[in-house]
Amino acid sequence: MNAWSEFVLITVSAVVLLAAIQAVTFAIGHRIGRYNVVDVSWGLGFVAVAAASALLGSGDVSRRMLLLALVTVWGLRLTWHMYRKSLGKGEDPRYTDMLERAGDHSIATIIRKVFVTQGAAQWFVSLPIQVSAVLGPTRDFGTLVLWVGVAAWIVGVLFEAIGDLQLRRFKADPANRGRIMDRGLWAWTRHPNYFGDAAVWWGVWLIAASVWPGAVTVASPAIMTYFLVYATGARLLEQSMSKRPGYPEYQQRTSYFLPRPPRSRVHRR
């Protein structure tokens, strides 16, 4: 079996696995009456694709195992975080607004707008992992590119994990009720978790790009970043958060997405 026949096998397996995960997630969401459970299965889908790619591919084994390890660490941490975040709570306003805009709460619309869309996004974003699994060893300059990718992944995971931890501790303190989180990483960017997620996937792409033609999958991290910044991530959150007291001032002194030192607070007389 040549490399591209292997890729077809891997990508078809990825579609089947993601469809199964989304089907189970829909069944759980339908039973409990909220569909934000799809966020819990987001990371798991990528772990499943990475595992299938590592198992079915015959490309460089060290790179296959590296990507499997990195995606598994990222995916399982995110899954646990989203499970804890949504446990005992109602529907996420993002999904409520999405279905309201669609003007239809039928099962078919829910499956299409939420679960099919998420499964397709998982497949597309994971293309660097799939392609990398059938490519040969990384050599020469590609080795440097690979380690830059690992460094980007580390930065991303740390931003996500530390940002989530800082926010959870902030919310757990009753003294912070009604206040805007503007400490730690949240003083450097209003969305450290979304920035971290983007860095993770650019890192994964760089690892795949360390050997040709892995670089051709650049649309995967680019589309992922677009959704995190403009489509379903930071932009939607900003729309609801901007109505809270103190948030407009926070916006003025804190970077929207890319981290940078915070501006000084403006003191009014």
Secondary structure, 3 states (H helix, E strand, C coil): CCHHHHHHHHHHHHHHHHHHHHHHHHHHHHHHCCCCCHHHHHHHHHHHHHHHHHHHCCCCHHHHHHHHHHHHHHHHHHHHHHHHHHCCCCCCHHHHHHHHHHCCCCHHHHHHHHHHHHHHHHHHHCHHHHHHCCCCCCCCHHHHHHHHHHHHHHHHHHHHHHHHHHHHHHHHCHHHCCCCCCCHHHHCCCCHHHHHHHHHHHHHHHHHHCCCCHHHHHHHHHHHHHHHHHHCCHHHHHHHHCCCCCHHHHHHHCCCCCCCCCCCCCCCC
